[in-house]
Amino acid sequence: MQVEKKQFQAESKRLLEMMINSIYTQREIFLRELISNASDAIDKIYYKALTDDSLVYDKDSYYIKVTANKDARLLTISDTGIGMTQEELESNLGVIAKSGSLAFKKETEIKDGHDIIGQFGVGFYSAFMVADSVTVVSKAIGSDTAYKWESDGADGYTIEPTSKETVGTEITLKIKENGEEDNYDEFLEPYRLRAIIKKYSDFIRHPIKMEIPSSRLQEGSETEYEEYIEEQVVNSMVPIWKKNKSELTDADYEAFYQEKRYGFDKPLKHIHISADGAVVYNAILFIPENTPFDYYTKEYEKGLELYSAGVLIMDKCGDLLPDYFSFVKGMVDSEDLSLNISREMLQHDRQLKLIAKNIKNKIKSQLQTLLKDERERYETFYKAFGRQLKFGVYNEYGRDKDLLQDLLLFHSSTEKKLVTLDEYIGRMPEDQKYIYYASGSSIDRIEKLPQAEMVADKGYEILYFTDDIDEFAIKILTSYKEKEFKNVSSGDLGLDENEQENKDEATENEHKDLFEEMKSILGDKVKSVRISKRLRSHPVCLTTEGELTIEMEKILAAMPNNENVKADKVLEINSNHEVFASLKNSYENDKEKLGLYTNLLYHQALLIEGLPIEDPVQFTNDICKVMVTPSA
């Protein structure tokens, strides 16, 4: 007797076609969905037993089983759950997007900490992404008859009575044949199936069993092996984040870090969060010790693993971490999230934002504690990820600068080690008005900068900026505890040197024509030439006026979209250096030589700053001229 084929509703048919072709971005998701449905079926027995004295819930009797038959291209997912009647098969599987689990959840008003995973009633149909046909055999609890639901896709389905000894549901997929670009064989390989289960369903609360091929030494032989099939429970069931913190050790957290492959290093710190407030969630976060090889590249993808009721929803949920904490690894599990129809992506709702805000504050607090109590370990972290914190100060026009400023470290000229801004402020003499800093490609290079002489002679501490982001971040920060930042190469150092300033001003006025002539020789290469108030032993240096410094100019020049932005440079001459006498003499007696000296001094200043010389050949020729020209 032929069974009548029933048609899906028109809307359901269109939804099924969309399900197969577009809703899910990864085919392997189908196994997550079917296992979640099986878990729901077992949970329903648990909840029914709470109100039905005739039922005894014995957790050891309930499990999910995944079986692959490669020869027949069949994949079966079975459970010992509550099962479905003919009407439930018709209602739950014949009408797409009608969720039996959602209806059950509403009817029972679940409030005991467990949750029914399914909500939308569409996950079952993801099976058609990998299967030509799907057969469901189910026997409901309390029923003597089992029923078979069968469909080969959008054309419809059949339901007929069948035989099944035990209560529960068995779903069998006829896996598609491989195509030119499609490999469906992977969904028949036990080790691949196990990997998918571990990835998405490792923390389903019921055992997931599989038959895994194994081998063992034959009895009496040291070299001969025999093959056999071993039934294994492949999921962990109880997630570490559901355990009490008092039960866990650092070794447990490290093992979880390695198991999840968050990194090849050991985590410096972990953060275990169990939140029970406006939004309920659990999280385990790790601060790594080492920088991932691709961390500072565009290929690096930030984000935490996101679970809903123990089921992996997203590999990397970037919305849970701000960019400046993108180095953090770990996971979040919440049953309060509003998921979309495919459970692959989140609706951007209030719950997600609350979780992200709380996580951000927890990370900040952990880093502050690490800085305060374990300075050496914090410096290890900072050398790996400090640049990202400074980027956070600079990014979004300094939106989070107040949150991050106390986490920053810079090398100190006086302490010869990394120091915080607060430590710098605590050592400032009463007469010091500014936080002084110097920028360069290395500490050794900065220590030789002529511009730092005057500040150092005053006994003031100088912070060394060696990262390309440093000065950009400080420009956004502008001040710390009401003390402004001042570059040692800036035009005005803010030092009280009245007597010296008057002397320099008098010298500058006296030789005004000389400096104007030197400016004329250099043209638009410099904004002006003047007497230096900062040099002590060096003959010359470059300083800047305005917000753009020489180091910032170099960084911008190295960028792909370089627009040739230049800092306003000033050539400063040390009037107490013997070279100044040569300048005065050449101005009065030999203008050609003045041009030679001016260009040499300018190029010398460029080299000190690590700037390129436009015409190296001319520069070397000028040096030769000085060597063969008798001194005046």
C-alpha positions as CSV (number, residue, x, y, z in Angstrom):
1,M,0.0,0.0,0.0
2,Q,1.5,3.3,-1.1
3,V,1.6,6.0,1.5
4,E,0.2,9.4,0.5
5,K,2.7,12.1,0.2
6,K,1.8,15.3,2.0
7,Q,2.9,18.8,0.9
8,F,4.6,21.4,3.1
9,Q,2.6,24.6,3.4
10,A,3.6,27.1,0.7
11,E,5.4,29.3,3.2
12,S,7.1,26.3,4.7
13,K,8.3,25.1,1.3
14,R,9.9,28.5,0.6
15,L,11.5,28.5,4.0
16,L,12.9,25.0,3.5
17,E,14.5,26.0,0.2
18,M,16.0,29.1,1.9
19,M,17.2,26.9,4.8
20,I,19.1,24.6,2.5
21,N,20.6,27.3,0.4
22,S,21.3,30.4,2.5
23,I,20.4,30.4,6.2
24,Y,23.3,28.4,7.5
25,T,26.8,29.4,6.4
26,Q,28.5,26.1,7.3
27,R,27.1,22.7,6.5
28,E,28.5,21.0,9.6
29,I,26.0,23.0,11.6
30,F,23.3,20.3,10.8
31,L,24.9,17.9,13.4
32,R,24.8,20.6,16.1
33,E,21.1,21.1,15.4
34,L,20.1,17.5,15.4
35,I,22.0,16.8,18.6
36,S,20.4,19.8,20.2
37,N,17.0,18.5,19.3
38,A,17.9,15.1,20.7
39,S,19.0,16.7,23.9
40,D,15.8,18.6,24.2
41,A,13.8,15.4,23.8
42,I,15.7,13.9,26.8
43,D,15.2,17.1,28.8
44,K,11.4,16.9,28.2
45,I,11.3,13.5,30.0
46,Y,13.1,15.1,32.9
47,Y,10.6,18.0,33.1
48,K,7.7,15.6,32.7
49,A,8.9,13.5,35.5
50,L,8.8,16.5,37.8
51,T,5.0,16.5,37.7
52,D,4.2,12.8,36.7
53,D,4.8,10.4,39.6
54,S,4.6,7.4,37.2
55,L,7.8,8.5,35.6
56,V,11.2,7.9,37.2
57,Y,14.1,9.9,35.6
58,D,17.3,7.9,35.7
59,K,19.9,9.9,33.9
60,D,22.1,6.9,33.2
61,S,19.3,5.6,30.9
62,Y,19.4,8.6,28.6
63,Y,21.9,9.3,25.8
64,I,22.3,10.3,22.2
65,K,24.0,8.1,19.7
66,V,25.6,9.0,16.3
67,T,26.2,6.1,13.9
68,A,27.8,6.3,10.4
69,N,27.4,3.6,7.7
70,K,29.9,4.6,5.0
71,D,28.9,1.8,2.6
72,A,25.2,2.7,2.6
73,R,26.0,6.5,3.0
74,L,23.7,6.6,6.0
75,L,24.2,8.8,9.1
76,T,21.9,8.1,12.1
77,I,21.3,10.3,15.2
78,S,19.2,8.5,17.8
79,D,18.1,9.4,21.3
80,T,16.2,7.9,24.2
81,G,14.1,11.0,24.7
82,I,10.4,11.6,25.0
83,G,9.6,10.7,21.3
84,M,6.8,12.1,19.1
85,T,3.3,11.0,18.4
86,Q,1.9,11.0,14.9
87,E,0.3,14.4,15.6
88,E,3.6,15.8,16.9
89,L,5.4,14.6,13.8
90,E,2.8,16.2,11.6
91,S,2.9,19.4,13.6
92,N,6.6,19.8,14.4
93,L,8.1,18.4,11.2
94,G,5.3,19.1,8.7
95,V,5.1,22.8,9.6
96,I,8.5,24.4,9.3
97,A,9.4,27.0,12.0
98,K,6.9,25.6,14.4
99,S,9.0,24.6,17.5
100,G,7.7,21.9,19.7
101,S,10.5,22.7,22.2
102,L,9.4,26.4,22.3
103,A,5.8,25.4,23.0
104,F,6.9,22.9,25.7
105,K,9.1,25.6,27.3
106,K,6.2,28.0,27.5
107,E,3.8,25.3,28.9
108,T,6.2,24.1,31.6
109,E,7.6,27.6,32.5
110,I,11.1,26.1,33.1
111,K,12.8,27.9,35.9
112,D,15.2,25.4,37.5
113,G,18.4,26.3,35.7
114,H,18.0,23.8,32.9
115,D,16.9,25.0,29.5
116,I,15.3,23.6,26.3
117,I,17.7,24.5,23.5
118,G,15.4,24.6,20.5
119,Q,13.2,27.7,20.0
120,F,12.6,28.2,16.3
121,G,11.8,24.8,14.9
122,V,14.0,25.2,11.8
123,G,17.2,23.4,12.9
124,F,16.0,20.0,11.9
125,Y,15.7,21.0,8.3
126,S,19.4,21.9,8.1
127,A,19.9,18.1,7.6
128,F,18.8,18.7,3.9
129,M,22.0,20.6,3.3
130,V,23.9,17.3,3.4
131,A,21.2,14.7,2.8
132,D,19.1,13.7,-0.2
133,S,16.5,12.3,2.1
134,V,15.7,12.2,5.9
135,T,13.8,9.5,7.7
136,V,12.5,10.0,11.3
137,V,11.3,7.0,13.3
138,S,9.8,8.0,16.6
139,K,7.9,6.3,19.5
140,A,6.4,8.6,22.1
141,I,6.4,7.9,25.8
142,G,3.2,6.1,26.8
143,S,2.5,5.0,23.2
144,D,2.4,1.5,21.8
145,T,2.8,2.7,18.2
146,A,5.8,4.2,16.5
147,Y,5.6,6.4,13.3
148,K,8.0,7.1,10.4
149,W,8.3,10.5,8.9
150,E,10.2,10.6,5.6
151,S,11.0,13.4,3.1
152,D,13.4,14.1,0.3
153,G,13.1,17.8,0.6
154,A,10.7,20.5,-0.6
155,D,8.5,18.1,-2.5
156,G,6.8,16.9,0.7
157,Y,6.8,14.2,3.2
158,T,5.0,11.0,4.3
159,I,4.0,9.6,7.7
160,E,3.1,6.0,8.4
161,P,3.0,3.6,11.3
162,T,6.2,1.5,11.9
163,S,7.8,-0.6,14.6
164,K,10.2,0.5,17.2
165,E,10.9,-1.3,20.4
166,T,12.1,1.6,22.6
167,V,10.8,5.1,23.3
168,G,12.8,7.8,21.5
169,T,13.6,9.1,18.1
170,E,16.0,7.9,15.3
171,I,16.9,10.3,12.5
172,T,18.6,8.7,9.5
173,L,20.2,10.9,6.8
174,K,21.0,9.6,3.3
175,I,24.1,11.6,2.7
176,K,24.5,13.2,-0.7
177,E,27.1,12.1,-3.2
178,N,30.2,14.2,-3.6
179,G,30.2,16.9,-6.3
180,E,33.0,18.7,-8.1
181,E,33.4,21.2,-5.2
182,D,31.5,19.4,-2.5
183,N,32.8,16.8,-0.1
184,Y,30.0,15.1,1.7
185,D,32.1,12.0,2.6
186,E,33.4,13.9,5.6
187,F,30.0,13.5,7.3
188,L,30.5,9.7,7.2
189,E,34.0,9.7,8.7
190,P,33.8,8.9,12.5
191,Y,36.8,11.1,13.4
192,R,35.4,14.1,11.5
193,L,32.0,13.6,13.1
194,R,33.6,13.4,16.5
195,A,35.5,16.7,15.8
196,I,32.2,18.4,14.9
197,I,30.6,17.1,18.1
198,K,33.5,18.3,20.2
199,K,33.4,21.7,18.6
200,Y,29.7,22.4,18.9
201,S,28.1,20.0,21.3
202,D,30.8,19.1,23.7
203,F,28.9,20.5,26.7
204,I,25.5,19.0,25.9
205,R,24.5,17.6,29.3
206,H,23.6,14.1,28.1
207,P,26.2,11.5,26.8
208,I,26.8,11.5,23.1
209,K,28.0,8.0,22.1
210,M,29.8,7.0,18.9
211,E,31.3,3.8,17.5
212,I,34.9,4.6,16.9
213,P,37.3,2.3,15.0
214,S,40.2,1.3,17.2
215,S,43.1,-1.2,17.2
216,R,44.9,-3.3,19.8
217,L,47.7,-5.8,19.9
218,Q,46.7,-9.3,19.1
219,E,46.9,-11.6,22.1
220,G,50.4,-13.3,22.1
221,S,51.9,-10.9,19.6
222,E,54.1,-7.9,19.9
223,T,53.6,-6.6,16.4
224,E,50.2,-7.8,15.1
225,Y,47.2,-5.5,15.6
226,E,43.5,-6.3,15.3
227,E,40.8,-3.8,14.4
228,Y,37.6,-3.5,16.5
229,I,34.8,-1.0,17.1
230,E,34.7,0.7,20.4
231,E,31.7,2.6,21.7
232,Q,32.8,5.9,23.3
233,V,31.2,8.9,25.0
234,V,32.7,11.7,23.0
235,N,31.4,14.8,24.8
236,S,32.6,16.3,28.1
237,M,29.0,17.0,29.3
238,V,29.8,19.1,32.3
239,P,31.6,22.4,31.2
240,I,34.3,23.8,33.4
241,W,32.4,27.1,33.6
242,K,29.5,25.4,35.4
243,K,31.8,24.1,38.1
244,N,32.4,25.9,41.4
245,K,35.6,28.0,41.3
246,S,36.7,26.4,44.6
247,E,36.8,23.0,42.8
248,L,39.1,24.2,40.1
249,T,42.9,24.7,40.1
250,D,45.2,26.7,37.8
251,A,46.1,23.4,36.1
252,D,42.4,22.8,35.3
253,Y,42.1,26.2,33.6
254,E,45.4,25.6,31.7
255,A,44.1,22.3,30.5
256,F,41.0,23.9,29.2
257,Y,43.1,26.6,27.5
258,Q,45.1,23.9,25.7
259,E,42.1,21.8,25.0
260,K,40.3,24.7,23.3
261,R,43.5,25.6,21.4
262,Y,43.3,29.2,22.5
263,G,47.1,29.4,22.2
264,F,50.3,27.3,22.3
265,D,51.5,29.3,25.3
266,K,50.3,29.2,28.9
267,P,47.9,31.9,30.0
268,L,49.2,34.5,32.3
269,K,45.9,34.9,34.0
270,H,42.4,33.6,33.9
271,I,39.1,35.2,34.8
272,H,36.1,33.1,35.8
273,I,32.8,34.9,35.8
274,S,29.5,33.7,37.0
275,A,27.1,36.5,36.6
276,D,23.5,36.4,38.0
277,G,22.0,39.8,37.6
278,A,20.3,41.8,34.8
279,V,21.7,39.1,32.5
280,V,22.8,35.6,33.5
281,Y,26.0,34.2,32.0
282,N,29.2,32.3,32.7
283,A,32.5,33.1,31.2
284,I,36.1,32.0,31.3
285,L,38.6,34.5,29.9
286,F,42.3,34.1,29.5
287,I,45.1,36.7,29.2
288,P,47.8,35.1,27.0
289,E,51.5,35.3,27.7
290,N,52.7,35.5,24.0
291,T,51.5,37.4,21.0
292,P,49.9,35.2,18.3
293,F,52.0,35.2,15.1
294,D,49.3,37.1,13.2
295,Y,48.1,39.3,16.0
296,Y,49.2,42.6,14.5
297,T,47.9,41.8,11.0
298,K,44.6,42.3,9.3
299,E,44.1,38.5,9.2
300,Y,43.8,38.3,13.0
301,E,40.2,37.8,14.1
302,K,39.2,38.8,17.6
303,G,36.3,37.4,19.6
304,L,35.2,35.0,22.3
305,E,33.5,31.6,21.7
306,L,29.8,32.1,22.4
307,Y,27.6,29.3,23.7
308,S,23.9,29.2,24.4
309,A,22.9,26.6,27.0
310,G,26.2,24.8,26.3
311,V,25.9,24.7,22.5
312,L,28.4,26.6,20.5
313,I,26.8,29.4,18.5
314,M,29.8,31.4,17.3
315,D,33.5,30.6,17.1
316,K,34.4,34.2,17.5
317,C,31.9,36.8,18.7
318,G,33.8,40.0,18.1
319,D,31.1,42.1,19.7
320,L,32.0,40.8,23.2
321,L,35.5,42.4,23.1
322,P,36.7,46.0,22.4
323,D,39.5,46.1,19.9
324,Y,42.1,47.1,22.6
325,F,41.3,43.9,24.5
326,S,41.3,41.7,21.4
327,F,44.1,39.6,22.8
328,V,41.8,38.0,25.3
329,K,40.8,34.4,24.6
330,G,37.9,32.4,26.1
331,M,34.2,31.8,26.0
332,V,30.8,33.1,27.2
333,D,27.7,30.9,27.8
334,S,24.3,32.4,28.4
335,E,20.7,31.3,28.0
336,D,19.4,34.9,28.0
337,L,20.6,35.8,24.5
338,S,18.2,36.6,21.7
339,L,19.4,34.4,18.8
340,N,18.3,34.6,15.2
341,I,16.6,31.8,13.3
342,S,19.8,29.9,12.4
343,R,21.4,30.3,15.8
344,E,24.6,31.3,14.0
345,M,24.4,35.0,14.7
346,L,23.1,37.2,17.4
347,Q,20.5,39.9,17.3
348,H,22.3,43.0,18.7
349,D,20.3,43.3,21.8
350,R,20.6,44.7,25.3
351,Q,21.8,41.4,26.8
352,L,24.8,41.2,24.6
353,K,25.8,44.8,25.3
354,L,25.5,44.2,29.0
355,I,27.7,41.1,28.9
356,A,30.3,43.0,26.7
357,K,30.4,45.9,29.2
358,N,30.8,43.7,32.2
359,I,33.6,41.7,30.4
360,K,35.4,44.9,29.5
361,N,35.4,46.0,33.2
362,K,36.5,42.6,34.4
363,I,39.5,42.5,32.1
364,K,40.5,46.1,33.1
365,S,40.3,45.1,36.8
366,Q,42.3,41.9,36.3
367,L,45.1,43.9,34.4
368,Q,45.2,46.5,37.2
369,T,45.5,43.7,39.8
370,L,48.3,42.1,37.7
371,L,50.1,45.4,37.4
372,K,49.8,46.1,41.2
373,D,50.6,42.6,42.6
374,E,52.7,40.9,39.9
375,R,54.6,43.6,38.2
376,E,57.1,41.3,36.4
377,R,54.2,39.2,34.9
378,Y,52.4,42.4,33.9
379,E,55.5,43.7,32.0
380,T,55.6,40.3,30.2
381,F,52.0,40.9,29.1
382,Y,52.7,44.5,28.3
383,K,55.6,43.7,26.0
384,A,53.3,41.5,24.0
385,F,50.1,43.6,24.0
386,G,50.9,47.1,25.3
387,R,50.8,48.4,21.8
388,Q,47.2,47.4,21.5
389,L,46.3,49.3,24.7
390,K,47.9,52.4,23.3
391,F,45.9,51.9,20.1
392,G,42.8,51.8,22.3
393,V,43.8,55.2,23.8
394,Y,44.1,56.7,20.3
395,N,41.2,54.9,18.6
396,E,37.7,56.4,18.4
397,Y,39.0,59.9,19.3
398,G,40.0,58.8,22.7
399,R,36.6,57.4,23.8
400,D,38.2,55.0,26.2
401,K,41.4,56.8,27.1
402,D,40.4,57.3,30.8
403,L,39.8,53.5,31.1
404,L,43.2,52.6,29.7
405,Q,45.6,55.4,30.8
406,D,46.6,53.7,34.1
407,L,47.6,50.5,32.3
408,L,50.2,52.2,30.1
409,L,54.0,51.8,30.7
410,F,56.9,53.8,29.2
411,H,60.6,53.5,29.6
412,S,62.0,56.1,32.0
413,S,65.3,58.0,31.5
414,T,66.0,58.1,35.2
415,E,64.6,54.7,36.4
416,K,66.0,52.8,33.4
417,K,62.8,50.6,33.3
418,L,59.2,50.7,32.4
419,V,57.1,53.0,34.6
420,T,53.4,54.0,34.8
421,L,52.2,57.6,34.3
422,D,51.2,57.7,38.0
423,E,54.7,56.7,39.1
424,Y,56.1,59.5,36.9
425,I,53.8,62.0,38.5
426,G,54.7,60.8,42.0
427,R,58.4,61.6,41.4
428,M,57.9,65.1,39.7
429,P,59.7,68.0,41.5
430,E,57.4,70.8,42.6
431,D,58.7,73.2,40.0
432,Q,58.1,70.8,37.0
433,K,55.1,71.8,34.9
434,Y,55.0,69.1,32.3
435,I,55.4,65.4,31.7
436,Y,58.3,65.3,29.3
437,Y,58.8,62.7,26.6
438,A,61.1,62.0,23.7
439,S,60.3,59.8,20.6
440,G,62.6,57.6,18.6
441,S,63.1,54.2,17.1
442,S,65.0,52.8,20.1
443,I,66.0,53.7,23.6
444,D,69.6,54.0,22.6
445,R,68.8,56.4,19.8
446,I,66.6,58.6,22.1
447,E,69.3,58.8,24.8
448,K,71.6,60.5,22.2
449,L,69.1,63.1,21.1
450,P,70.5,66.6,21.5
451,Q,67.1,68.0,22.2
452,A,66.9,66.2,25.6
453,E,70.0,67.9,27.0
454,M,68.3,70.8,28.7
455,V,65.5,68.8,30.2
456,A,67.9,66.2,31.5
457,D,70.2,68.9,32.9
458,K,67.2,70.2,35.0
459,G,67.0,66.7,36.5
460,Y,63.6,66.0,35.0
461,E,62.5,62.5,34.1
462,I,61.9,61.8,30.4
463,L,59.6,59.1,29.1
464,Y,60.9,57.3,26.0
465,F,58.4,56.6,23.2
466,T,59.6,53.9,20.9
467,D,56.3,52.5,19.5
468,D,54.9,54.2,16.4
469,I,51.5,54.6,18.1
470,D,53.0,56.3,21.3
471,E,52.9,59.9,20.3
472,F,49.6,59.6,18.5
473,A,48.1,58.2,21.7
474,I,49.6,60.9,23.9
475,K,48.3,63.6,21.6
476,I,44.8,62.2,22.3
477,L,45.5,61.8,26.0
478,T,46.8,65.4,26.2
479,S,47.3,65.3,29.9
480,Y,47.4,63.1,33.0
481,K,46.3,64.2,36.4
482,E,46.2,67.8,35.1
483,K,49.8,67.6,33.9
484,E,50.2,68.2,30.1
485,F,52.6,66.2,28.0
486,K,55.5,68.0,26.4
487,N,57.9,66.7,23.7
488,V,61.5,67.6,24.3
489,S,61.6,68.6,20.6
490,S,58.7,71.1,20.9
491,G,59.3,74.7,20.3
492,D,58.6,75.8,23.9
493,L,59.8,73.5,26.7
494,G,58.1,75.5,29.4
495,L,61.3,75.8,31.4
496,D,62.0,78.9,33.6
497,E,65.4,80.1,32.3
498,N,64.9,83.8,32.3
499,E,68.6,84.9,32.3
500,Q,69.6,82.4,29.6
501,E,66.5,83.3,27.5
502,N,67.4,87.0,27.7
503,K,70.9,86.2,26.6
504,D,69.7,84.0,23.7
505,E,67.2,86.6,22.6
506,A,69.9,89.2,22.5
507,T,72.2,87.0,20.4
508,E,69.3,86.2,18.0
509,N,68.5,89.8,17.5
510,E,72.2,90.6,17.0
511,H,72.5,88.0,14.3
512,K,69.0,88.2,12.8
513,D,70.3,88.8,9.3
514,L,72.5,85.6,9.6
515,F,69.5,83.4,10.4
516,E,67.4,85.0,7.7
517,E,70.1,84.2,5.2
518,M,70.3,80.6,6.4
519,K,66.5,80.3,6.1
520,S,66.7,81.6,2.6
521,I,69.4,79.0,1.7
522,L,67.2,76.2,3.1
523,G,64.0,77.5,1.6
524,D,60.8,75.7,2.6
525,K,62.8,72.8,4.2
526,V,62.5,74.6,7.5
527,K,60.1,77.1,8.9
528,S,62.8,79.1,10.5
529,V,66.4,79.2,11.8
530,R,67.1,80.4,15.3
531,I,69.3,80.2,18.4
532,S,68.7,77.1,20.5
533,K,67.6,77.4,24.1
534,R,67.9,73.7,24.7
535,L,71.4,72.6,23.3
536,R,74.4,72.4,25.6
537,S,77.1,70.4,23.8
538,H,75.6,69.6,20.4
539,P,75.9,72.2,17.6
540,V,72.5,71.7,15.9
541,C,69.2,70.1,16.1
542,L,65.7,70.1,14.6
543,T,62.6,71.0,16.6
544,T,59.0,71.4,15.5
545,E,56.1,73.8,15.8
546,G,52.5,72.7,15.8
547,E,50.9,69.3,16.6
548,L,52.8,67.2,14.1
549,T,56.2,66.1,15.2
550,I,59.1,64.6,13.3
551,E,58.5,61.1,14.6
552,M,54.8,61.4,13.5
553,E,56.0,62.6,10.1
554,K,58.1,59.5,9.7
555,I,55.3,57.2,10.7
556,L,52.9,58.8,8.3
557,A,55.4,58.6,5.5
558,A,55.7,54.9,5.9
559,M,51.9,54.4,5.4
560,P,50.5,53.2,2.1
561,N,48.3,56.2,1.7
562,N,51.1,58.6,2.5
563,E,50.1,62.2,1.5
564,N,53.6,63.6,2.1
565,V,52.5,65.4,5.3
566,K,55.5,67.3,6.8
567,A,56.1,68.7,10.3
568,D,57.0,72.4,10.6
569,K,60.7,72.1,11.3
570,V,62.9,74.6,13.0
571,L,66.7,74.5,12.7
572,E,68.2,75.4,16.0
573,I,71.8,76.5,16.3
574,N,73.9,76.3,19.5
575,S,75.4,79.8,19.9
576,N,77.9,78.5,22.5
577,H,79.3,76.0,20.1
578,E,82.5,76.8,18.1
579,V,80.6,76.1,14.9
580,F,78.6,79.3,15.4
581,A,81.8,81.3,15.1
582,S,82.4,79.7,11.7
583,L,78.8,80.6,10.6
584,K,79.3,84.3,11.6
585,N,82.6,84.5,9.8
586,S,81.3,82.9,6.6
587,Y,78.3,85.2,6.6
588,E,80.5,88.3,6.8
589,N,83.3,87.1,4.4
590,D,82.1,84.1,2.2
591,K,78.4,83.6,1.4
592,E,79.2,80.6,-0.7
593,K,80.8,78.9,2.3
594,L,77.8,79.9,4.4
595,G,75.6,78.0,2.0
596,L,77.9,75.0,2.4
597,Y,77.9,75.1,6.2
598,T,74.1,75.7,6.4
599,N,73.4,72.6,4.2
600,L,75.8,70.5,6.2
601,L,74.3,71.5,9.5
602,Y,70.8,70.9,8.2
603,H,71.7,67.4,6.9
604,Q,73.5,66.7,10.2
605,A,70.2,67.5,12.0
606,L,68.3,65.2,9.6
607,L,70.7,62.3,10.3
608,I,70.3,62.8,14.0
609,E,66.5,62.5,13.6
610,G,66.8,59.4,11.4
611,L,65.4,61.3,8.4
612,P,66.5,60.6,4.9
613,I,68.8,63.0,3.0
614,E,67.3,64.0,-0.3
615,D,70.6,64.1,-2.2
616,P,73.2,61.9,-0.6
617,V,75.7,62.6,-3.4
618,Q,75.6,66.3,-2.9
619,F,76.0,65.8,0.9
620,T,79.1,63.7,0.4
621,N,80.5,66.3,-2.0
622,D,79.9,69.0,0.6
623,I,81.8,67.1,3.2
624,C,84.7,66.7,0.7
625,K,84.7,70.5,0.1
626,V,85.0,71.2,3.9
627,M,87.9,68.7,4.1
628,V,89.9,70.4,1.3
629,T,88.9,74.0,2.0
630,P,91.3,75.9,4.4
631,S,89.6,77.0,7.6
632,A,88.7,80.7,7.8
